[in-house]
Amino acid sequence: MADKKAKAKATGIASYYKISGDKATRVHKSCSRCGKGVFMSDHKNRKTCGKCGLTEFIQ
């Protein structure tokens, strides 16, 4: 069988930041209740905090 190459995928903390040159910018929104350092997950129609459960619906 032929060997399949695995795609390189950012996991862990690397998926929450975009690095361009010397600066790192946040990709995900921070939770408004929990503060900086707690990111909200992106879903199809909402953003959700995994720590406090805050949900913001996108229209």
C-alpha positions as CSV (number, residue, x, y, z in Angstrom):
1,M,0.0,0.0,0.0
2,A,1.1,3.5,-0.6
3,D,2.1,5.7,2.4
4,K,-0.3,8.5,3.1
5,K,1.0,11.8,4.2
6,A,-0.7,13.3,7.3
7,K,-1.7,16.9,7.0
8,A,0.0,19.2,9.5
9,K,-2.7,20.6,11.8
10,A,-2.3,23.2,14.5
11,T,-3.4,21.8,17.8
12,G,-3.4,23.0,21.3
13,I,-2.5,26.6,22.0
14,A,-1.1,27.1,18.5
15,S,-4.6,27.0,17.0
16,Y,-5.7,30.1,19.1
17,Y,-3.0,32.5,17.8
18,K,-1.9,33.6,14.3
19,I,1.8,34.5,14.1
20,S,2.9,37.0,11.5
21,G,6.4,38.3,11.8
22,D,7.1,39.4,15.3
23,K,3.5,39.7,16.4
24,A,0.9,37.1,17.6
25,T,-2.7,37.9,17.2
26,R,-5.7,36.1,18.7
27,V,-7.9,34.1,16.3
28,H,-10.7,33.3,18.7
29,K,-12.7,35.8,20.8
30,S,-12.0,36.0,24.5
31,C,-14.9,35.4,26.9
32,S,-16.5,38.6,28.2
33,R,-17.3,37.0,31.6
34,C,-14.0,35.1,32.3
35,G,-11.6,37.7,30.8
36,K,-8.4,37.4,28.8
37,G,-6.9,33.9,28.4
38,V,-10.3,32.1,28.2
39,F,-11.3,31.7,24.6
40,M,-14.7,31.0,23.1
41,S,-15.2,28.1,20.7
42,D,-16.6,28.8,17.2
43,H,-19.6,26.9,16.1
44,K,-21.8,27.3,13.0
45,N,-24.3,29.6,14.6
46,R,-22.8,30.5,18.0
47,K,-19.7,31.2,20.1
48,T,-19.5,29.3,23.4
49,C,-17.2,29.6,26.5
50,G,-16.2,26.2,27.8
51,K,-15.5,27.5,31.3
52,C,-18.6,29.4,32.3
53,G,-21.0,28.4,29.5
54,L,-21.7,31.8,28.1
55,T,-23.2,31.5,24.6
56,E,-23.5,34.2,22.0
57,F,-25.6,33.5,18.9
58,I,-24.5,34.8,15.5
59,Q,-27.2,36.0,13.1
